[in-house]
Amino acid sequence: MSPRSASVNEELRRRSKERLLQAAVELVGERGYDATTLGDIADRSGSARGLVSYYFPGKRQLVQSAVHRLMHRTLEEALERPPRTAEGPERMARAIDAILNLARDRPVLMRQHMAGLLQAEVGFVPCPEQRRLAELLRDTVARHGSRDVDRDYPMLRALLMGAVFAALVPGVPMPVPVLRAELFERYRLEWGLGAPPDAEAPDGTACDTDLSRFFATGVPGRPVRTDPPGPAHETGQTGQTGQTGQTDRTAQSK
């Protein structure tokens, strides 16, 4: 059998990383952060456990990247859903609703994400997924008519993070419609814009347990093992391609 080309190996590596991101979102959403190990994520994704550390320095960084992917793709989907529009107020309303609805529909995942941002040893970790989210929010601010995006974008980010936190505080959560009303008033948005909580949710805004559309794994449904060659294979951490080794059990640590 002829060896795989460099382009094929690169595509397999990309899909492996996508499967890890998807598995991280699913498992943390189901079990919480502490109850999810790197080994669990690798097993759910169908990847060799040693491959996780090849892409991410630790669990917290992996989970942050995974949640930022979910956030930026959810936001992108909301902004571009039919009827597509370039109108600033409608796009701002859609952006606010997309983020607030993540807090409403995926409370475990978003609560763990917010808690992770406050961890001093990791904190806020810039990554490609976070940069894509920032680009969408900056564009939203610009379309809404901002004369100083560098000033107004951080404020929108802070307000959205604060609203998500308020919606998720155990014991004293604020209702999402109340938070929405406050943000809509600040940005002078009509209540009927976006996806009002008392209206039927348009396509792409309702909670969906199938997140595969957000992750380009190339495999519909549950991922299938197609581990690419890489450091994890070369150092003996795994056996034959597609088989999980037993020598890197420490990768399951939290």
Secondary structure, 3 states (H helix, E strand, C coil): CCCCCHHHHHHHHHHHHHHHHHHHHHHHHHHCCCCCCHHHHHHHHCCCHHHHHHHCCCHHHHHHHHHHHHHHHHHHHHHHCCCCCCCHHHHHHHHHHHHHHHHHHCHHHHHHHHHHHCCCCCCCCCCHHHHHHHHHHHHHHHHCCCCCHHHHHHHHHHHHHHHHHHHHCCCCCCCHHHHHHHHHHHCCCCCCCCCCCCCCCCCCCCCCCCCHHHCCCCCCCCCCCCCCCCHHHHCCCCCCCCCCCCCCHHHHCC
